[in-house]
Amino acid sequence: MKHFKVANVHCQNCANTIKSALEDEFGTIEVDLSREPKVVSVNLDDKDVSKFISELDDLGFEVIEQI
């Protein structure tokens, strides 16, 4: 499981946008809305991390760091 601190995630609608756009390609995505910045978790292979980060960015959600 990979965990990312992500900027611009503010609410459940943001979480739903991420899930609906990316779950078909990357599998189940969890968004922890109780933390600041919000944390997005997904089970990724190392080779898919940069693609996931790029696609999140395309949606308007910037990865601050991988944790």
N, CA, C and O atoms as a Maestro MAE file, in Angstrom:
{
 s_m_m2io_version
 :::
 2.0.0
}

f_m_ct {
 s_m_title
 :::
 protein
 m_atom[268] {
  # First column is atom index #
  i_m_mmod_type
  r_m_x_coord
  r_m_y_coord
  r_m_z_coord
  i_m_residue_number
  s_m_chain_name
  s_m_pdb_residue_name
  s_m_pdb_atom_name
  i_m_atomic_number
  :::
  1 25 0.852 -1.183 0.000 1 A "MET " " N  " 7
  2 3 0.000 0.000 0.000 1 A "MET " " CA " 6
  3 2 0.892 1.240 0.000 1 A "MET " " C  " 6
  4 15 1.819 1.349 0.803 1 A "MET " " O  " 8
  5 25 0.605 2.161 -0.901 2 A "LYS " " N  " 7
  6 3 1.327 3.433 -0.970 2 A "LYS " " CA " 6
  7 2 0.413 4.530 -0.427 2 A "LYS " " C  " 6
  8 15 -0.799 4.513 -0.641 2 A "LYS " " O  " 8
  9 25 1.017 5.480 0.276 3 A "HIS " " N  " 7
  10 3 0.270 6.575 0.893 3 A "HIS " " CA " 6
  11 2 0.868 7.899 0.418 3 A "HIS " " C  " 6
  12 15 2.087 8.062 0.370 3 A "HIS " " O  " 8
  13 25 -0.007 8.837 0.069 4 A "PHE " " N  " 7
  14 3 0.422 10.129 -0.455 4 A "PHE " " CA " 6
  15 2 -0.310 11.255 0.255 4 A "PHE " " C  " 6
  16 15 -1.529 11.202 0.414 4 A "PHE " " O  " 8
  17 25 0.438 12.291 0.690 5 A "LYS " " N  " 7
  18 3 -0.194 13.522 1.152 5 A "LYS " " CA " 6
  19 2 -0.562 14.301 -0.101 5 A "LYS " " C  " 6
  20 15 0.278 14.526 -0.972 5 A "LYS " " O  " 8
  21 25 -1.838 14.715 -0.188 6 A "VAL " " N  " 7
  22 3 -2.340 15.328 -1.418 6 A "VAL " " CA " 6
  23 2 -3.007 16.667 -1.114 6 A "VAL " " C  " 6
  24 15 -3.840 16.768 -0.213 6 A "VAL " " O  " 8
  25 25 -2.628 17.693 -1.879 7 A "ALA " " N  " 7
  26 3 -3.218 19.026 -1.741 7 A "ALA " " CA " 6
  27 2 -4.499 19.125 -2.563 7 A "ALA " " C  " 6
  28 15 -4.697 18.366 -3.511 7 A "ALA " " O  " 8
  29 25 -5.355 20.055 -2.198 8 A "ASN " " N  " 7
  30 3 -6.593 20.390 -2.912 8 A "ASN " " CA " 6
  31 2 -7.715 19.380 -2.725 8 A "ASN " " C  " 6
  32 15 -8.746 19.480 -3.390 8 A "ASN " " O  " 8
  33 25 -7.537 18.406 -1.831 9 A "VAL " " N  " 7
  34 3 -8.634 17.500 -1.491 9 A "VAL " " CA " 6
  35 2 -9.319 18.113 -0.283 9 A "VAL " " C  " 6
  36 15 -8.725 18.215 0.790 9 A "VAL " " O  " 8
  37 25 -10.588 18.528 -0.459 10 A "HIS " " N  " 7
  38 3 -11.276 19.267 0.601 10 A "HIS " " CA " 6
  39 2 -12.468 18.535 1.205 10 A "HIS " " C  " 6
  40 15 -12.830 18.790 2.354 10 A "HIS " " O  " 8
  41 25 -13.080 17.630 0.450 11 A "CYS " " N  " 7
  42 3 -14.350 17.073 0.912 11 A "CYS " " CA " 6
  43 2 -14.600 15.704 0.282 11 A "CYS " " C  " 6
  44 15 -13.782 15.193 -0.484 11 A "CYS " " O  " 8
  45 25 -15.740 15.131 0.622 12 A "GLN " " N  " 7
  46 3 -16.101 13.819 0.086 12 A "GLN " " CA " 6
  47 2 -16.259 13.862 -1.433 12 A "GLN " " C  " 6
  48 15 -15.959 12.881 -2.113 12 A "GLN " " O  " 8
  49 25 -16.728 14.991 -1.968 13 A "ASN " " N  " 7
  50 3 -16.849 15.099 -3.424 13 A "ASN " " CA " 6
  51 2 -15.487 14.992 -4.104 13 A "ASN " " C  " 6
  52 15 -15.365 14.372 -5.161 13 A "ASN " " O  " 8
  53 25 -14.463 15.597 -3.499 14 A "CYS " " N  " 7
  54 3 -13.101 15.468 -4.038 14 A "CYS " " CA " 6
  55 2 -12.672 14.002 -4.006 14 A "CYS " " C  " 6
  56 15 -12.132 13.484 -4.984 14 A "CYS " " O  " 8
  57 25 -12.916 13.341 -2.880 15 A "ALA " " N  " 7
  58 3 -12.566 11.927 -2.747 15 A "ALA " " CA " 6
  59 2 -13.295 11.091 -3.800 15 A "ALA " " C  " 6
  60 15 -12.700 10.199 -4.405 15 A "ALA " " O  " 8
  61 25 -14.579 11.376 -4.019 16 A "ASN " " N  " 7
  62 3 -15.357 10.642 -5.015 16 A "ASN " " CA " 6
  63 2 -14.816 10.874 -6.421 16 A "ASN " " C  " 6
  64 15 -14.799 9.952 -7.237 16 A "ASN " " O  " 8
  65 25 -14.374 12.095 -6.711 17 A "THR " " N  " 7
  66 3 -13.800 12.406 -8.018 17 A "THR " " CA " 6
  67 2 -12.553 11.558 -8.251 17 A "THR " " C  " 6
  68 15 -12.388 10.974 -9.322 17 A "THR " " O  " 8
  69 25 -11.683 11.488 -7.259 18 A "ILE " " N  " 7
  70 3 -10.457 10.689 -7.372 18 A "ILE " " CA " 6
  71 2 -10.805 9.225 -7.589 18 A "ILE " " C  " 6
  72 15 -10.256 8.573 -8.477 18 A "ILE " " O  " 8
  73 25 -11.720 8.715 -6.774 19 A "LYS " " N  " 7
  74 3 -12.082 7.301 -6.868 19 A "LYS " " CA " 6
  75 2 -12.712 6.966 -8.212 19 A "LYS " " C  " 6
  76 15 -12.330 5.981 -8.844 19 A "LYS " " O  " 8
  77 25 -13.663 7.762 -8.653 20 A "SER " " N  " 7
  78 3 -14.365 7.438 -9.895 20 A "SER " " CA " 6
  79 2 -13.441 7.543 -11.107 20 A "SER " " C  " 6
  80 15 -13.603 6.803 -12.077 20 A "SER " " O  " 8
  81 25 -12.474 8.457 -11.056 21 A "ALA " " N  " 7
  82 3 -11.578 8.641 -12.193 21 A "ALA " " CA " 6
  83 2 -10.467 7.592 -12.247 21 A "ALA " " C  " 6
  84 15 -10.021 7.217 -13.331 21 A "ALA " " O  " 8
  85 25 -10.018 7.118 -11.081 22 A "LEU " " N  " 7
  86 3 -8.788 6.327 -11.065 22 A "LEU " " CA " 6
  87 2 -8.923 4.885 -10.586 22 A "LEU " " C  " 6
  88 15 -8.010 4.089 -10.802 22 A "LEU " " O  " 8
  89 25 -10.029 4.524 -9.945 23 A "GLU " " N  " 7
  90 3 -10.137 3.166 -9.409 23 A "GLU " " CA " 6
  91 2 -10.167 2.089 -10.488 23 A "GLU " " C  " 6
  92 15 -9.664 0.988 -10.259 23 A "GLU " " O  " 8
  93 25 -10.736 2.369 -11.649 24 A "ASP " " N  " 7
  94 3 -10.759 1.355 -12.711 24 A "ASP " " CA " 6
  95 2 -9.344 0.968 -13.128 24 A "ASP " " C  " 6
  96 15 -9.077 -0.190 -13.449 24 A "ASP " " O  " 8
  97 25 -8.451 1.937 -13.120 25 A "GLU " " N  " 7
  98 3 -7.079 1.685 -13.561 25 A "GLU " " CA " 6
  99 2 -6.163 1.204 -12.443 25 A "GLU " " C  " 6
  100 15 -5.302 0.352 -12.663 25 A "GLU " " O  " 8
  101 25 -6.351 1.759 -11.227 26 A "PHE " " N  " 7
  102 3 -5.393 1.500 -10.149 26 A "PHE " " CA " 6
  103 2 -5.940 0.656 -9.003 26 A "PHE " " C  " 6
  104 15 -5.193 0.315 -8.086 26 A "PHE " " O  " 8
  105 25 -7.216 0.314 -9.034 27 A "GLY " " N  " 7
  106 3 -7.798 -0.475 -7.954 27 A "GLY " " CA " 6
  107 2 -8.352 0.414 -6.849 27 A "GLY " " C  " 6
  108 15 -8.444 1.632 -7.002 27 A "GLY " " O  " 8
  109 25 -8.713 -0.203 -5.751 28 A "THR " " N  " 7
  110 3 -9.359 0.495 -4.646 28 A "THR " " CA " 6
  111 2 -8.474 1.611 -4.101 28 A "THR " " C  " 6
  112 15 -7.292 1.411 -3.821 28 A "THR " " O  " 8
  113 25 -9.072 2.786 -3.957 29 A "ILE " " N  " 7
  114 3 -8.379 3.967 -3.433 29 A "ILE " " CA " 6
  115 2 -9.096 4.414 -2.174 29 A "ILE " " C  " 6
  116 15 -10.322 4.525 -2.148 29 A "ILE " " O  " 8
  117 25 -8.309 4.673 -1.117 30 A "GLU " " N  " 7
  118 3 -8.862 5.196 0.128 30 A "GLU " " CA " 6
  119 2 -8.409 6.639 0.295 30 A "GLU " " C  " 6
  120 15 -7.255 6.972 0.021 30 A "GLU " " O  " 8
  121 25 -9.325 7.496 0.746 31 A "VAL " " N  " 7
  122 3 -9.001 8.898 0.989 31 A "VAL " " CA " 6
  123 2 -9.333 9.209 2.444 31 A "VAL " " C  " 6
  124 15 -10.490 9.121 2.854 31 A "VAL " " O  " 8
  125 25 -8.313 9.574 3.227 32 A "ASP " " N  " 7
  126 3 -8.495 9.903 4.637 32 A "ASP " " CA " 6
  127 2 -8.753 11.404 4.753 32 A "ASP " " C  " 6
  128 15 -7.827 12.212 4.669 32 A "ASP " " O  " 8
  129 25 -10.012 11.764 4.947 33 A "LEU " " N  " 7
  130 3 -10.405 13.167 5.033 33 A "LEU " " CA " 6
  131 2 -10.195 13.752 6.428 33 A "LEU " " C  " 6
  132 15 -10.395 14.949 6.630 33 A "LEU " " O  " 8
  133 25 -9.792 12.919 7.392 34 A "SER " " N  " 7
  134 3 -9.623 13.399 8.767 34 A "SER " " CA " 6
  135 2 -8.243 14.004 9.000 34 A "SER " " C  " 6
  136 15 -8.000 14.602 10.048 34 A "SER " " O  " 8
  137 25 -7.342 13.857 8.040 35 A "ARG " " N  " 7
  138 3 -5.980 14.375 8.199 35 A "ARG " " CA " 6
  139 2 -5.776 15.604 7.326 35 A "ARG " " C  " 6
  140 15 -6.488 15.817 6.344 35 A "ARG " " O  " 8
  141 25 -4.792 16.403 7.705 36 A "GLU " " N  " 7
  142 3 -4.465 17.597 6.923 36 A "GLU " " CA " 6
  143 2 -2.959 17.647 6.726 36 A "GLU " " C  " 6
  144 15 -2.249 17.741 7.728 36 A "GLU " " O  " 8
  145 25 -2.420 17.591 5.531 37 A "PRO " " N  " 7
  146 3 -3.182 17.440 4.296 37 A "PRO " " CA " 6
  147 2 -3.811 16.047 4.206 37 A "PRO " " C  " 6
  148 15 -3.409 15.122 4.912 37 A "PRO " " O  " 8
  149 25 -4.789 15.923 3.336 38 A "LYS " " N  " 7
  150 3 -5.498 14.659 3.160 38 A "LYS " " CA " 6
  151 2 -4.533 13.587 2.657 38 A "LYS " " C  " 6
  152 15 -3.555 13.890 1.972 38 A "LYS " " O  " 8
  153 25 -4.819 12.329 3.005 39 A "VAL " " N  " 7
  154 3 -3.955 11.224 2.610 39 A "VAL " " CA " 6
  155 2 -4.732 10.289 1.692 39 A "VAL " " C  " 6
  156 15 -5.825 9.828 2.024 39 A "VAL " " O  " 8
  157 25 -4.141 10.020 0.531 40 A "VAL " " N  " 7
  158 3 -4.704 9.091 -0.435 40 A "VAL " " CA " 6
  159 2 -3.859 7.825 -0.397 40 A "VAL " " C  " 6
  160 15 -2.635 7.886 -0.508 40 A "VAL " " O  " 8
  161 25 -4.517 6.674 -0.240 41 A "SER " " N  " 7
  162 3 -3.822 5.389 -0.165 41 A "SER " " CA " 6
  163 2 -4.315 4.477 -1.276 41 A "SER " " C  " 6
  164 15 -5.510 4.400 -1.558 41 A "SER " " O  " 8
  165 25 -3.365 3.787 -1.899 42 A "VAL " " N  " 7
  166 3 -3.702 2.881 -2.990 42 A "VAL " " CA " 6
  167 2 -2.629 1.798 -3.070 42 A "VAL " " C  " 6
  168 15 -1.458 2.056 -2.791 42 A "VAL " " O  " 8
  169 25 -3.024 0.606 -3.446 43 A "ASN " " N  " 7
  170 3 -2.101 -0.511 -3.566 43 A "ASN " " CA " 6
  171 2 -1.479 -0.478 -4.957 43 A "ASN " " C  " 6
  172 15 -2.087 -0.928 -5.928 43 A "ASN " " O  " 8
  173 25 -0.254 0.064 -5.047 44 A "LEU " " N  " 7
  174 3 0.417 0.253 -6.337 44 A "LEU " " CA " 6
  175 2 1.732 -0.489 -6.385 44 A "LEU " " C  " 6
  176 15 2.402 -0.654 -5.366 44 A "LEU " " O  " 8
  177 25 2.100 -0.939 -7.582 45 A "ASP " " N  " 7
  178 3 3.473 -1.379 -7.815 45 A "ASP " " CA " 6
  179 2 4.326 -0.136 -7.985 45 A "ASP " " C  " 6
  180 15 3.826 0.910 -8.398 45 A "ASP " " O  " 8
  181 25 5.615 -0.243 -7.669 46 A "ASP " " N  " 7
  182 3 6.517 0.907 -7.794 46 A "ASP " " CA " 6
  183 2 6.492 1.501 -9.195 46 A "ASP " " C  " 6
  184 15 6.606 2.716 -9.354 46 A "ASP " " O  " 8
  185 25 6.344 0.661 -10.205 47 A "LYS " " N  " 7
  186 3 6.366 1.139 -11.595 47 A "LYS " " CA " 6
  187 2 5.146 2.004 -11.932 47 A "LYS " " C  " 6
  188 15 5.174 2.746 -12.915 47 A "LYS " " O  " 8
  189 25 4.078 1.920 -11.130 48 A "ASP " " N  " 7
  190 3 2.851 2.675 -11.414 48 A "ASP " " CA " 6
  191 2 2.740 3.980 -10.621 48 A "ASP " " C  " 6
  192 15 1.815 4.761 -10.843 48 A "ASP " " O  " 8
  193 25 3.672 4.219 -9.703 49 A "VAL " " N  " 7
  194 3 3.572 5.385 -8.820 49 A "VAL " " CA " 6
  195 2 3.581 6.693 -9.610 49 A "VAL " " C  " 6
  196 15 2.729 7.551 -9.382 49 A "VAL " " O  " 8
  197 25 4.531 6.859 -10.536 50 A "SER " " N  " 7
  198 3 4.623 8.135 -11.257 50 A "SER " " CA " 6
  199 2 3.391 8.375 -12.125 50 A "SER " " C  " 6
  200 15 2.948 9.514 -12.270 50 A "SER " " O  " 8
  201 25 2.834 7.312 -12.701 51 A "LYS " " N  " 7
  202 3 1.619 7.456 -13.514 51 A "LYS " " CA " 6
  203 2 0.434 7.868 -12.630 51 A "LYS " " C  " 6
  204 15 -0.367 8.719 -13.017 51 A "LYS " " O  " 8
  205 25 0.330 7.263 -11.450 52 A "PHE " " N  " 7
  206 3 -0.743 7.606 -10.521 52 A "PHE " " CA " 6
  207 2 -0.636 9.073 -10.106 52 A "PHE " " C  " 6
  208 15 -1.631 9.798 -10.106 52 A "PHE " " O  " 8
  209 25 0.577 9.506 -9.752 53 A "ILE " " N  " 7
  210 3 0.799 10.895 -9.344 53 A "ILE " " CA " 6
  211 2 0.444 11.845 -10.491 53 A "ILE " " C  " 6
  212 15 -0.176 12.885 -10.267 53 A "ILE " " O  " 8
  213 25 0.831 11.495 -11.699 54 A "SER " " N  " 7
  214 3 0.536 12.329 -12.867 54 A "SER " " CA " 6
  215 2 -0.967 12.436 -13.107 54 A "SER " " C  " 6
  216 15 -1.479 13.519 -13.390 54 A "SER " " O  " 8
  217 25 -1.667 11.320 -12.993 55 A "GLU " " N  " 7
  218 3 -3.115 11.346 -13.230 55 A "GLU " " CA " 6
  219 2 -3.854 12.095 -12.117 55 A "GLU " " C  " 6
  220 15 -4.853 12.762 -12.385 55 A "GLU " " O  " 8
  221 25 -3.377 11.993 -10.876 56 A "LEU " " N  " 7
  222 3 -3.958 12.805 -9.803 56 A "LEU " " CA " 6
  223 2 -3.772 14.287 -10.112 56 A "LEU " " C  " 6
  224 15 -4.691 15.086 -9.933 56 A "LEU " " O  " 8
  225 25 -2.582 14.645 -10.574 57 A "ASP " " N  " 7
  226 3 -2.279 16.032 -10.920 57 A "ASP " " CA " 6
  227 2 -3.191 16.522 -12.045 57 A "ASP " " C  " 6
  228 15 -3.658 17.661 -12.020 57 A "ASP " " O  " 8
  229 25 -3.440 15.664 -13.024 58 A "ASP " " N  " 7
  230 3 -4.340 16.024 -14.127 58 A "ASP " " CA " 6
  231 2 -5.746 16.345 -13.623 58 A "ASP " " C  " 6
  232 15 -6.468 17.137 -14.228 58 A "ASP " " O  " 8
  233 25 -6.126 15.716 -12.504 59 A "LEU " " N  " 7
  234 3 -7.449 15.971 -11.908 59 A "LEU " " CA " 6
  235 2 -7.448 17.233 -11.037 59 A "LEU " " C  " 6
  236 15 -8.502 17.671 -10.577 59 A "LEU " " O  " 8
  237 25 -6.264 17.815 -10.812 60 A "GLY " " N  " 7
  238 3 -6.164 19.020 -10.005 60 A "GLY " " CA " 6
  239 2 -5.757 18.772 -8.566 60 A "GLY " " C  " 6
  240 15 -5.860 19.665 -7.725 60 A "GLY " " O  " 8
  241 25 -5.286 17.543 -8.273 61 A "PHE " " N  " 7
  242 3 -4.872 17.189 -6.920 61 A "PHE " " CA " 6
  243 2 -3.369 16.939 -6.925 61 A "PHE " " C  " 6
  244 15 -2.891 15.980 -7.530 61 A "PHE " " O  " 8
  245 25 -2.624 17.822 -6.239 62 A "GLU " " N  " 7
  246 3 -1.163 17.755 -6.247 62 A "GLU " " CA " 6
  247 2 -0.648 16.880 -5.118 62 A "GLU " " C  " 6
  248 15 -1.010 17.071 -3.957 62 A "GLU " " O  " 8
  249 25 0.201 15.917 -5.463 63 A "VAL " " N  " 7
  250 3 0.853 15.095 -4.445 63 A "VAL " " CA " 6
  251 2 1.966 15.918 -3.817 63 A "VAL " " C  " 6
  252 15 2.881 16.372 -4.504 63 A "VAL " " O  " 8
  253 25 1.881 16.105 -2.507 64 A "ILE " " N  " 7
  254 3 2.896 16.862 -1.769 64 A "ILE " " CA " 6
  255 2 4.096 15.963 -1.497 64 A "ILE " " C  " 6
  256 15 5.243 16.360 -1.701 64 A "ILE " " O  " 8
  257 25 3.813 14.740 -1.029 65 A "GLU " " N  " 7
  258 3 4.879 13.775 -0.787 65 A "GLU " " CA " 6
  259 2 4.291 12.393 -0.600 65 A "GLU " " C  " 6
  260 15 3.120 12.232 -0.254 65 A "GLU " " O  " 8
  261 25 5.141 11.389 -0.840 66 A "GLN " " N  " 7
  262 3 4.762 10.016 -0.540 66 A "GLN " " CA " 6
  263 2 5.202 9.749 0.888 66 A "GLN " " C  " 6
  264 15 6.308 10.115 1.286 66 A "GLN " " O  " 8
  265 25 4.325 9.103 1.664 67 A "ILE " " N  " 7
  266 3 4.669 8.820 3.067 67 A "ILE " " CA " 6
  267 2 4.638 7.328 3.322 67 A "ILE " " C  " 6
  268 15 4.899 6.888 4.442 67 A "ILE " " O  " 8
  :::
 }
 m_bond[267] {
  # First column is bond index #
  i_m_from
  i_m_to
  i_m_order
  :::
  1 1 2 1
  2 2 3 1
  3 3 4 2
  4 3 5 1
  5 5 6 1
  6 6 7 1
  7 7 8 2
  8 7 9 1
  9 9 10 1
  10 10 11 1
  11 11 12 2
  12 11 13 1
  13 13 14 1
  14 14 15 1
  15 15 16 2
  16 15 17 1
  17 17 18 1
  18 18 19 1
  19 19 20 2
  20 19 21 1
  21 21 22 1
  22 22 23 1
  23 23 24 2
  24 23 25 1
  25 25 26 1
  26 26 27 1
  27 27 28 2
  28 27 29 1
  29 29 30 1
  30 30 31 1
  31 31 32 2
  32 31 33 1
  33 33 34 1
  34 34 35 1
  35 35 36 2
  36 35 37 1
  37 37 38 1
  38 38 39 1
  39 39 40 2
  40 39 41 1
  41 41 42 1
  42 42 43 1
  43 43 44 2
  44 43 45 1
  45 45 46 1
  46 46 47 1
  47 47 48 2
  48 47 49 1
  49 49 50 1
  50 50 51 1
  51 51 52 2
  52 51 53 1
  53 53 54 1
  54 54 55 1
  55 55 56 2
  56 55 57 1
  57 57 58 1
  58 58 59 1
  59 59 60 2
  60 59 61 1
  61 61 62 1
  62 62 63 1
  63 63 64 2
  64 63 65 1
  65 65 66 1
  66 66 67 1
  67 67 68 2
  68 67 69 1
  69 69 70 1
  70 70 71 1
  71 71 72 2
  72 71 73 1
  73 73 74 1
  74 74 75 1
  75 75 76 2
  76 75 77 1
  77 77 78 1
  78 78 79 1
  79 79 80 2
  80 79 81 1
  81 81 82 1
  82 82 83 1
  83 83 84 2
  84 83 85 1
  85 85 86 1
  86 86 87 1
  87 87 88 2
  88 87 89 1
  89 89 90 1
  90 90 91 1
  91 91 92 2
  92 91 93 1
  93 93 94 1
  94 94 95 1
  95 95 96 2
  96 95 97 1
  97 97 98 1
  98 98 99 1
  99 99 100 2
  100 99 101 1
  101 101 102 1
  102 102 103 1
  103 103 104 2
  104 103 105 1
  105 105 106 1
  106 106 107 1
  107 107 108 2
  108 107 109 1
  109 109 110 1
  110 110 111 1
  111 111 112 2
  112 111 113 1
  113 113 114 1
  114 114 115 1
  115 115 116 2
  116 115 117 1
  117 117 118 1
  118 118 119 1
  119 119 120 2
  120 119 121 1
  121 121 122 1
  122 122 123 1
  123 123 124 2
  124 123 125 1
  125 125 126 1
  126 126 127 1
  127 127 128 2
  128 127 129 1
  129 129 130 1
  130 130 131 1
  131 131 132 2
  132 131 133 1
  133 133 134 1
  134 134 135 1
  135 135 136 2
  136 135 137 1
  137 137 138 1
  138 138 139 1
  139 139 140 2
  140 139 141 1
  141 141 142 1
  142 142 143 1
  143 143 144 2
  144 143 145 1
  145 145 146 1
  146 146 147 1
  147 147 148 2
  148 147 149 1
  149 149 150 1
  150 150 151 1
  151 151 152 2
  152 151 153 1
  153 153 154 1
  154 154 155 1
  155 155 156 2
  156 155 157 1
  157 157 158 1
  158 158 159 1
  159 159 160 2
  160 159 161 1
  161 161 162 1
  162 162 163 1
  163 163 164 2
  164 163 165 1
  165 165 166 1
  166 166 167 1
  167 167 168 2
  168 167 169 1
  169 169 170 1
  170 170 171 1
  171 171 172 2
  172 171 173 1
  173 173 174 1
  174 174 175 1
  175 175 176 2
  176 175 177 1
  177 177 178 1
  178 178 179 1
  179 179 180 2
  180 179 181 1
  181 181 182 1
  182 182 183 1
  183 183 184 2
  184 183 185 1
  185 185 186 1
  186 186 187 1
  187 187 188 2
  188 187 189 1
  189 189 190 1
  190 190 191 1
  191 191 192 2
  192 191 193 1
  193 193 194 1
  194 194 195 1
  195 195 196 2
  196 195 197 1
  197 197 198 1
  198 198 199 1
  199 199 200 2
  200 199 201 1
  201 201 202 1
  202 202 203 1
  203 203 204 2
  204 203 205 1
  205 205 206 1
  206 206 207 1
  207 207 208 2
  208 207 209 1
  209 209 210 1
  210 210 211 1
  211 211 212 2
  212 211 213 1
  213 213 214 1
  214 214 215 1
  215 215 216 2
  216 215 217 1
  217 217 218 1
  218 218 219 1
  219 219 220 2
  220 219 221 1
  221 221 222 1
  222 222 223 1
  223 223 224 2
  224 223 225 1
  225 225 226 1
  226 226 227 1
  227 227 228 2
  228 227 229 1
  229 229 230 1
  230 230 231 1
  231 231 232 2
  232 231 233 1
  233 233 234 1
  234 234 235 1
  235 235 236 2
  236 235 237 1
  237 237 238 1
  238 238 239 1
  239 239 240 2
  240 239 241 1
  241 241 242 1
  242 242 243 1
  243 243 244 2
  244 243 245 1
  245 245 246 1
  246 246 247 1
  247 247 248 2
  248 247 249 1
  249 249 250 1
  250 250 251 1
  251 251 252 2
  252 251 253 1
  253 253 254 1
  254 254 255 1
  255 255 256 2
  256 255 257 1
  257 257 258 1
  258 258 259 1
  259 259 260 2
  260 259 261 1
  261 261 262 1
  262 262 263 1
  263 263 264 2
  264 263 265 1
  265 265 266 1
  266 266 267 1
  267 267 268 2
  :::
 }
}
